[in-house]
Amino acid sequence: MGLSTDDGKQFDSPDAATIPPVPIFLITNTMDTDFKSNVPIPKLAVMTLTKTKENVMATTAVPSKTNESLVATTTTIPESSSAPALACKGSAEYELIFEALWSKERQPNAYIDGAHFSPIIGASHNSKYKMWGPGLNATKGVKVVAEKG
């Protein structure tokens, strides 16, 4: 079961747990929150992630010449390639640019002096793992980031 985070409709709501916990959901301009407005919520930030270097040994499935089964082979994918692989070993480097757009001018009803974005963290995982998302309950890690930044 997921953990609750702070309950309340505004950023400065008291530190009270949501009981019972509710799944994570997307806040929209039609909900009774600090973002309520007759226009969509302006972007709060833009994050751009660019792969700058890749050195990958990929295992891909290719048809065998002797039968119809698939045989795994190892192929080196050059840096310029974007070909998908079933499994990868190697390394890659990325550049991350984070531009905060949350301001008193852009979100006049939903801005608190001194408010900030939590430090950016990263993790690698396979495509089946979900760290958080709409409809999922908050994990202990999501709760800590949401409440403490």
MDTraj code that builds the backbone (N, CA, C; nanometers):
import mdtraj as md
import numpy as np

residues = "MET GLY LEU SER THR ASP ASP GLY LYS GLN PHE ASP SER PRO ASP ALA ALA THR ILE PRO PRO VAL PRO ILE PHE LEU ILE THR ASN THR MET ASP THR ASP PHE LYS SER ASN VAL PRO ILE PRO LYS LEU ALA VAL MET THR LEU THR LYS THR LYS GLU ASN VAL MET ALA THR THR ALA VAL PRO SER LYS THR ASN GLU SER LEU VAL ALA THR THR THR THR ILE PRO GLU SER SER SER ALA PRO ALA LEU ALA CYS LYS GLY SER ALA GLU TYR GLU LEU ILE PHE GLU ALA LEU TRP SER LYS GLU ARG GLN PRO ASN ALA TYR ILE ASP GLY ALA HIS PHE SER PRO ILE ILE GLY ALA SER HIS ASN SER LYS TYR LYS MET TRP GLY PRO GLY LEU ASN ALA THR LYS GLY VAL LYS VAL VAL ALA GLU LYS GLY".split()
xyz = np.array([
    [0.0839, -0.1178, 0.0000],
    [0.0000, 0.0000, 0.0000],
    [0.0880, 0.1235, 0.0000],
    [0.0488, 0.2245, -0.0742],
    [0.1258, 0.3473, -0.0832],
    [0.1138, 0.4305, 0.0432],
    [0.2063, 0.5204, 0.0601],
    [0.2051, 0.6103, 0.1744],
    [0.1335, 0.7381, 0.1371],
    [0.0741, 0.8029, 0.2346],
    [0.0086, 0.9295, 0.2057],
    [0.1126, 1.0410, 0.2045],
    [0.0795, 1.1476, 0.1348],
    [0.1592, 1.2689, 0.1417],
    [0.0694, 1.3742, 0.2043],
    [0.1136, 1.4981, 0.2074],
    [0.0351, 1.6020, 0.2739],
    [-0.1028, 1.6172, 0.2120],
    [-0.2017, 1.6338, 0.2986],
    [-0.3385, 1.6554, 0.2545],
    [-0.3647, 1.8054, 0.2512],
    [-0.4410, 1.8480, 0.1567],
    [-0.4772, 1.9883, 0.1478],
    [-0.4846, 2.0319, 0.0038],
    [-0.5459, 2.1471, -0.0175],
    [-0.5671, 2.1961, -0.1538],
    [-0.4698, 2.3063, -0.1920],
    [-0.3936, 2.3581, -0.0982],
    [-0.2994, 2.4648, -0.1254],
    [-0.1594, 2.4221, -0.0806],
    [-0.0586, 2.4914, -0.1353],
    [0.0798, 2.4583, -0.1009],
    [0.1096, 2.4820, 0.0461],
    [0.0415, 2.5769, 0.1071],
    [0.0716, 2.6067, 0.2469],
    [-0.0273, 2.5390, 0.3427],
    [-0.0899, 2.4302, 0.2982],
    [-0.1786, 2.3534, 0.3857],
    [-0.0976, 2.2949, 0.5010],
    [-0.1633, 2.2706, 0.6152],
    [-0.0898, 2.2126, 0.7283],
    [-0.0362, 2.0735, 0.6931],
    [0.0657, 2.0314, 0.7649],
    [0.1298, 1.9020, 0.7408],
    [0.0417, 1.7916, 0.7980],
    [-0.0592, 1.7525, 0.7200],
    [-0.1529, 1.6483, 0.7637],
    [-0.1548, 1.5378, 0.6594],
    [-0.1516, 1.4137, 0.7055],
    [-0.1506, 1.2993, 0.6139],
    [-0.2858, 1.2831, 0.5457],
    [-0.2820, 1.2335, 0.4220],
    [-0.4042, 1.1996, 0.3495],
    [-0.4483, 1.0613, 0.3954],
    [-0.5640, 1.0537, 0.4619],
    [-0.6128, 0.9264, 0.5144],
    [-0.7565, 0.9080, 0.4682],
    [-0.7870, 0.7986, 0.3994],
    [-0.6921, 0.6982, 0.3518],
    [-0.6104, 0.7537, 0.2357],
    [-0.4922, 0.6936, 0.2097],
    [-0.4097, 0.7395, 0.0984],
    [-0.4857, 0.7292, -0.0338],
    [-0.4607, 0.8219, -0.1230],
    [-0.5219, 0.8184, -0.2560],
    [-0.4102, 0.8063, -0.3593],
    [-0.4407, 0.7458, -0.4725],
    [-0.3385, 0.7344, -0.5774],
    [-0.2946, 0.8722, -0.6274],
    [-0.1752, 0.8787, -0.6821],
    [-0.1223, 1.0007, -0.7425],
    [-0.2130, 1.0399, -0.8587],
    [-0.2399, 1.1685, -0.8734],
    [-0.3248, 1.2139, -0.9830],
    [-0.2711, 1.3452, -1.0387],
    [-0.3107, 1.3745, -1.1593],
    [-0.2702, 1.4958, -1.2279],
    [-0.3580, 1.6112, -1.1805],
    [-0.2964, 1.7203, -1.1391],
    [-0.3709, 1.8392, -1.0994],
    [-0.4031, 1.9183, -1.2258],
    [-0.5283, 1.9584, -1.2393],
    [-0.5703, 2.0367, -1.3553],
    [-0.6245, 2.1719, -1.3103],
    [-0.6467, 2.2598, -1.4062],
    [-0.6964, 2.3941, -1.3759],
    [-0.8430, 2.3948, -1.3314],
    [-0.9136, 2.2831, -1.3452],
    [-1.0544, 2.2786, -1.3051],
    [-1.0736, 2.2296, -1.1617],
    [-0.9662, 2.1835, -1.0981],
    [-0.9755, 2.1314, -0.9616],
    [-0.9659, 2.2453, -0.8603],
    [-1.0219, 2.2248, -0.7421],
    [-1.0206, 2.3257, -0.6367],
    [-0.8843, 2.3268, -0.5668],
    [-0.7850, 2.3824, -0.6346],
    [-0.6481, 2.3949, -0.5815],
    [-0.5972, 2.5348, -0.6122],
    [-0.4738, 2.5618, -0.5741],
    [-0.4118, 2.6908, -0.6066],
    [-0.4021, 2.7135, -0.7572],
    [-0.4097, 2.6073, -0.8378],
    [-0.3986, 2.6186, -0.9829],
    [-0.5333, 2.6395, -1.0514],
    [-0.6434, 2.6496, -0.9743],
    [-0.7755, 2.6651, -1.0352],
    [-0.7790, 2.7943, -1.1166],
    [-0.8262, 2.7798, -1.2403],
    [-0.8273, 2.8932, -1.3327],
    [-0.9191, 2.8595, -1.4490],
    [-0.9517, 2.9607, -1.5294],
    [-1.0321, 2.9337, -1.6486],
    [-0.9444, 2.9049, -1.7698],
    [-0.8144, 2.8961, -1.7486],
    [-0.7209, 2.8617, -1.8567],
    [-0.6321, 2.7460, -1.8099],
    [-0.5789, 2.6656, -1.9024],
    [-0.4896, 2.5556, -1.8627],
    [-0.3692, 2.6062, -1.7824],
    [-0.3161, 2.5209, -1.6978],
    [-0.1998, 2.5560, -1.6159],
    [-0.0781, 2.5744, -1.7067],
    [-0.0126, 2.6910, -1.7008],
    [0.1101, 2.7079, -1.7794],
    [0.2188, 2.6114, -1.7315],
    [0.3092, 2.5728, -1.8217],
    [0.4189, 2.4822, -1.7845],
    [0.4939, 2.5377, -1.6651],
    [0.5280, 2.4468, -1.5732],
    [0.6058, 2.4854, -1.4564],
    [0.7550, 2.4759, -1.4831],
    [0.7930, 2.3907, -1.5775],
    [0.9346, 2.3717, -1.6088],
    [0.9475, 2.2974, -1.7410],
    [1.0666, 2.3053, -1.7978],
    [1.1002, 2.2288, -1.9171],
    [1.2313, 2.1568, -1.8884],
    [1.2338, 2.0271, -1.9143],
    [1.3543, 1.9479, -1.8948],
    [1.3932, 1.8875, -2.0297],
    [1.5185, 1.9080, -2.0688],
    [1.5683, 1.8537, -2.1945],
    [1.6834, 1.7589, -2.1644],
    [1.6698, 1.6345, -2.2086],
    [1.7715, 1.5322, -2.1883],
    [1.8264, 1.4940, -2.3251],
    [1.9556, 1.5115, -2.3433],
    [2.0185, 1.4834, -2.4716],
    [2.1306, 1.3822, -2.4524],
    [2.1265, 1.2731, -2.5312],
    [2.2344, 1.1749, -2.5257],
    [2.3542, 1.2353, -2.5980],
    [2.4676, 1.2438, -2.5310],
    [2.5866, 1.3044, -2.5901],
    [2.6918, 1.2012, -2.6296],
    [2.6841, 1.0815, -2.5724],
    [2.7830, 0.9779, -2.6036],
    [2.7224, 0.8414, -2.5761],
    [2.7527, 0.7436, -2.6623],
    [2.7018, 0.6089, -2.6421],
    [2.8048, 0.5071, -2.6873],
    [2.8280, 0.4075, -2.6033],
    [2.9148, 0.2957, -2.6372],
    [2.8417, 0.1717, -2.5885],
    [2.7702, 0.1063, -2.6791],
    [2.6794, -0.0010, -2.6407],
    [2.7138, -0.1311, -2.7099],
    [2.7145, -0.2373, -2.6321],
    [2.7193, -0.3722, -2.6863],
    [2.5771, -0.4240, -2.6712],
    [2.5088, -0.4508, -2.7811],
    [2.3684, -0.4903, -2.7745],
    [2.3509, -0.6350, -2.8168],
    [2.2602, -0.7017, -2.7481],
    [2.2221, -0.8369, -2.7871],
    [2.0902, -0.8257, -2.8623],
    [2.0914, -0.8665, -2.9877],
    [1.9701, -0.8576, -3.0686],
    [1.9291, -0.9964, -3.1129],
    [1.8032, -1.0146, -3.1386],
    [1.7525, -1.1435, -3.1848],
    [1.7498, -1.1429, -3.3370],
    [1.8128, -1.2436, -3.3969],
    [1.8141, -1.2550, -3.5428],
    [1.7756, -1.3967, -3.5819],
    [1.7085, -1.4152, -3.6958],
    [1.6710, -1.5511, -3.7369],
    [1.7947, -1.6367, -3.7630],
    [1.7896, -1.7605, -3.7194],
    [1.8984, -1.8544, -3.7451],
    [1.8883, -1.9067, -3.8883],
    [2.0025, -1.9331, -3.9505],
    [2.0025, -1.9869, -4.0874],
    [1.9649, -2.1349, -4.0884],
    [1.9774, -2.2024, -3.9737],
    [1.9527, -2.3466, -3.9708],
    [1.8092, -2.3830, -3.9352],
    [1.7392, -2.2947, -3.8652],
    [1.5993, -2.3224, -3.8327],
    [1.5240, -2.1914, -3.8112],
    [1.4006, -2.1996, -3.7727],
    [1.3178, -2.0807, -3.7582],
    [1.3307, -2.0141, -3.6215],
    [1.4071, -2.0730, -3.5285],
    [1.4186, -2.0138, -3.3959],
    [1.5082, -1.8899, -3.4010],
    [1.5033, -1.8127, -3.2935],
    [1.5852, -1.6926, -3.2859],
    [1.7139, -1.7231, -3.2105],
    [1.8220, -1.6636, -3.2538],
    [1.9524, -1.6830, -3.1922],
    [2.0044, -1.5457, -3.1505],
    [2.0581, -1.5347, -3.0283],
    [2.1123, -1.4077, -2.9821],
    [2.2519, -1.3885, -3.0381],
    [2.2787, -1.2702, -3.0892],
    [2.4122, -1.2348, -3.1370],
    [2.4511, -1.1028, -3.0729],
    [2.5788, -1.0745, -3.0653],
    [2.6265, -0.9501, -3.0070],
    [2.6725, -0.8578, -3.1183],
    [2.6247, -0.7342, -3.1136],
    [2.6555, -0.6348, -3.2154],
    [2.6948, -0.5058, -3.1473],
    [2.7948, -0.4379, -3.1995],
    [2.8293, -0.3057, -3.1487],
    [2.7472, -0.2030, -3.2242],
    [2.6749, -0.1199, -3.1506],
    [2.5947, -0.0152, -3.2120],
    [2.6760, 0.1137, -3.2089],
    [2.7010, 0.1745, -3.3245],
    [2.7785, 0.2989, -3.3266],
    [2.7029, 0.4119, -3.2573],
    [2.7778, 0.5166, -3.2144],
    [2.7181, 0.6283, -3.1426],
    [2.6046, 0.6937, -3.2198],
    [2.6113, 0.6977, -3.3497],
    [2.5123, 0.7685, -3.4299],
    [2.3844, 0.6883, -3.4512],
    [2.3824, 0.5625, -3.4118],
    [2.2664, 0.4770, -3.4373],
    [2.1595, 0.4954, -3.3316],
    [2.0339, 0.4806, -3.3727],
    [1.9242, 0.4819, -3.2766],
    [1.8464, 0.3512, -3.2850],
    [1.9103, 0.2462, -3.3370],
    [1.8434, 0.1167, -3.3535],
    [1.8101, 0.0575, -3.2172],
    [1.6870, 0.0078, -3.1985],
    [1.6501, -0.0510, -3.0699],
    [1.7195, -0.1857, -3.0506],
    [1.7430, -0.2200, -2.9263],
    [1.8049, -0.3483, -2.8922],
    [1.7184, -0.4168, -2.7875],
    [1.7241, -0.5472, -2.7808],
    [1.6484, -0.6211, -2.6803],
    [1.7137, -0.6109, -2.5436],
    [1.8459, -0.6130, -2.5389],
    [1.9186, -0.5989, -2.4135],
    [2.0477, -0.5254, -2.4438],
    [2.0906, -0.4395, -2.3532],
    [2.2095, -0.3584, -2.3795],
    [2.3099, -0.3708, -2.2654],
    [2.4349, -0.3629, -2.3016],
    [2.5444, -0.3521, -2.2066],
    [2.6348, -0.2434, -2.2616],
    [2.6838, -0.1595, -2.1785],
    [2.7704, -0.0523, -2.2256],
    [2.7481, 0.0719, -2.1424],
    [2.7728, 0.1865, -2.2047],
    [2.7595, 0.3114, -2.1318],
    [2.7050, 0.4198, -2.2230],
    [2.6521, 0.5220, -2.1608],
    [2.6030, 0.6380, -2.2326],
    [2.6179, 0.7589, -2.1411],
    [2.6338, 0.8749, -2.2023],
    [2.6403, 0.9995, -2.1272],
    [2.5311, 1.0910, -2.1785],
    [2.4744, 1.1693, -2.0865],
    [2.3641, 1.2586, -2.1200],
    [2.3909, 1.3980, -2.0657],
    [2.3306, 1.4961, -2.1294],
    [2.3304, 1.6324, -2.0780],
    [2.1864, 1.6645, -2.0408],
    [2.1666, 1.7166, -1.9210],
    [2.0335, 1.7518, -1.8743],
    [2.0275, 1.9026, -1.8527],
    [1.9287, 1.9646, -1.9148],
    [1.9056, 2.1071, -1.8945],
    [1.7665, 2.1210, -1.8331],
    [1.7598, 2.1847, -1.7170],
    [1.6334, 2.2067, -1.6471],
    [1.6074, 2.3561, -1.6431],
    [1.4934, 2.3976, -1.6970],
    [1.4566, 2.5391, -1.6970],
    [1.3290, 2.5556, -1.6152],
    [1.3415, 2.6189, -1.5000],
    [1.2256, 2.6436, -1.4142],
    [1.1466, 2.7617, -1.4699],
    [1.0172, 2.7416, -1.4876],
    [0.9302, 2.8467, -1.5415],
    [0.8258, 2.8928, -1.4396],
    [0.8227, 2.8276, -1.3239],
    [0.7249, 2.8597, -1.2207],
    [0.7575, 2.9968, -1.1635],
    [0.6652, 3.0894, -1.1755],
    [0.6904, 3.2253, -1.1257],
    [0.5588, 3.2909, -1.0839],
    [0.5723, 3.4004, -1.0108],
    [0.4556, 3.4754, -0.9675],
    [0.3794, 3.5309, -1.0878],
    [0.4500, 3.5632, -1.1953],
    [0.3863, 3.6174, -1.3152],
    [0.3097, 3.5093, -1.3923],
    [0.3663, 3.3893, -1.4034],
    [0.3042, 3.2819, -1.4825],
    [0.1944, 3.2090, -1.4057],
    [0.2113, 3.1919, -1.2759],
    [0.1139, 3.1216, -1.1920],
    [0.0814, 3.2104, -1.0714],
    [0.0098, 3.3218, -1.0918],
    [-0.0114, 3.4184, -0.9833],
    [-0.0839, 3.3618, -0.8609],
    [-0.1727, 3.2651, -0.8786],
    [-0.2459, 3.2093, -0.7644],
    [-0.1762, 3.0886, -0.7040],
    [-0.0763, 3.0363, -0.7719],
    [-0.0125, 2.9117, -0.7287],
    [0.1376, 2.9296, -0.7124],
    [0.1781, 3.0428, -0.6583],
    [0.3204, 3.0661, -0.6355],
    [0.3395, 3.1112, -0.4916],
    [0.4392, 3.0553, -0.4266],
    [0.4726, 3.0918, -0.2894],
    [0.6162, 3.1412, -0.2892],
    [0.6392, 3.2586, -0.2334],
    [0.7759, 3.3098, -0.2243],
    [0.8635, 3.2068, -0.1540],
    [0.9783, 3.1794, -0.2118],
    [1.0715, 3.0832, -0.1551],
    [1.0469, 2.9402, -0.2000],
    [0.9394, 2.9166, -0.2760],
    [0.9137, 2.7806, -0.3259],
    [1.0256, 2.7407, -0.4219],
    [1.0510, 2.6125, -0.4310],
    [1.1612, 2.5650, -0.5154],
    [1.1299, 2.4254, -0.5683],
    [1.2030, 2.3861, -0.6695],
    [1.1957, 2.2496, -0.7198],
    [1.2931, 2.1648, -0.6411],
    [1.2581, 2.0391, -0.6201],
    [1.3488, 1.9458, -0.5534],
    [1.4702, 1.9242, -0.6413],
    [1.5861, 1.8900, -0.5822],
    [1.7027, 1.8588, -0.6648],
    [1.6699, 1.7438, -0.7604],
    [1.7269, 1.7490, -0.8780],
    [1.7016, 1.6456, -0.9773],
    [1.7864, 1.5232, -0.9455],
    [1.7219, 1.4075, -0.9494],
    [1.7919, 1.2815, -0.9297],
    [1.7688, 1.1953, -1.0527],
    [1.8504, 1.0967, -1.0727],
    [1.8345, 1.0089, -1.1876],
    [1.8505, 0.8640, -1.1470],
    [1.7943, 0.7780, -1.2274],
    [1.8052, 0.6347, -1.2049],
    [1.7884, 0.5652, -1.3383],
    [1.8493, 0.4494, -1.3504],
    [1.8278, 0.3702, -1.4712],
    [1.7498, 0.2453, -1.4338],
    [1.6672, 0.2007, -1.5273],
    [1.5830, 0.0854, -1.5022],
    [1.5299, 0.0343, -1.6348],
    [1.4668, -0.0813, -1.6308],
    [1.4099, -0.1331, -1.7548],
    [1.2728, -0.0698, -1.7788],
    [1.2146, -0.0959, -1.8943],
    [1.0900, -0.0305, -1.9329],
    [0.9690, -0.0779, -1.8525],
    [0.9819, -0.1830, -1.7738],
    [0.8693, -0.2340, -1.6953],
    [0.8577, -0.1662, -1.5584],
    [0.9624, -0.0964, -1.5141],
    [0.9645, -0.0343, -1.3817],
    [0.8974, 0.1029, -1.3865],
    [0.8100, 0.1309, -1.2898],
    [0.7478, 0.2626, -1.2781],
    [0.7812, 0.3176, -1.1410],
    [0.8509, 0.4298, -1.1397],
    [0.8876, 0.4929, -1.0132],
    [0.7660, 0.5606, -0.9502],
    [0.6838, 0.6247, -1.0324],
    [0.5616, 0.6901, -0.9882],
    [0.4770, 0.7189, -1.1113],
    [0.3549, 0.7526, -1.0911],
    [0.2691, 0.7868, -1.2029],
    [0.1248, 0.7997, -1.1604],
    [0.0438, 0.8649, -1.2436],
    [-0.0986, 0.8785, -1.2131],
    [-0.1617, 0.7407, -1.1890],
    [-0.2410, 0.7313, -1.0846],
    [-0.3084, 0.6059, -1.0514],
    [-0.2290, 0.5157, -0.9595],
    [-0.0996, 0.5438, -0.9387],
    [-0.0180, 0.4635, -0.8472],
    [-0.0170, 0.5304, -0.7104],
    [-0.0002, 0.4519, -0.6042],
    [0.0138, 0.5097, -0.4718],
    [0.1569, 0.5571, -0.4511],
    [0.1740, 0.6567, -0.3682],
    [0.3068, 0.7092, -0.3388],
    [0.3888, 0.6072, -0.2604],
    [0.5142, 0.5905, -0.3005],
    [0.6072, 0.5056, -0.2256],
    [0.6735, 0.5919, -0.1189],
    [0.7525, 0.5307, -0.0311],
    [0.8236, 0.6071, 0.0716],
    [0.9148, 0.7110, 0.0061],
    [0.9826, 0.6736, -0.1031],
    [1.0709, 0.7671, -0.1717],
    [0.9969, 0.8845, -0.2317],
    [0.8822, 0.8602, -0.2949],
    [0.8019, 0.9687, -0.3521],
    [0.7527, 1.0603, -0.2394],
    [0.7119, 1.0030, -0.1273],
    [0.6668, 1.0816, -0.0127],
    [0.7774, 1.1735, 0.0383],
    [0.8987, 1.1222, 0.0516],
    [1.0105, 1.2045, 0.0998],
    [1.0380, 1.3188, 0.0033],
    [1.0437, 1.2888, -0.1274],
    [1.0709, 1.3951, -0.2257],
    [0.9575, 1.4968, -0.2266],
    [0.8318, 1.4516, -0.2214],
    [0.7179, 1.5430, -0.2247],
    [0.7133, 1.6338, -0.1032],
    [0.7500, 1.5818, 0.0132],
    [0.7372, 1.6597, 0.1362],
    [0.8631, 1.7342, 0.1758],
    [0.9797, 1.6836, 0.1382],
    [1.1039, 1.7458, 0.1847],
    [1.1886, 1.8041, 0.0739],
    [1.1596, 1.7648, -0.0504],
    [1.2331, 1.8195, -0.1640],
    [1.3677, 1.7605, -0.1863],
])
top = md.Topology()
chain = top.add_chain()
for i, resn in enumerate(residues, 1):
    res = top.add_residue(resn, chain, resSeq=i)
    for name in ("N", "CA", "C"):
        top.add_atom(name, md.element.get_by_symbol(name[0]), res)
traj = md.Trajectory(xyz[None], top)
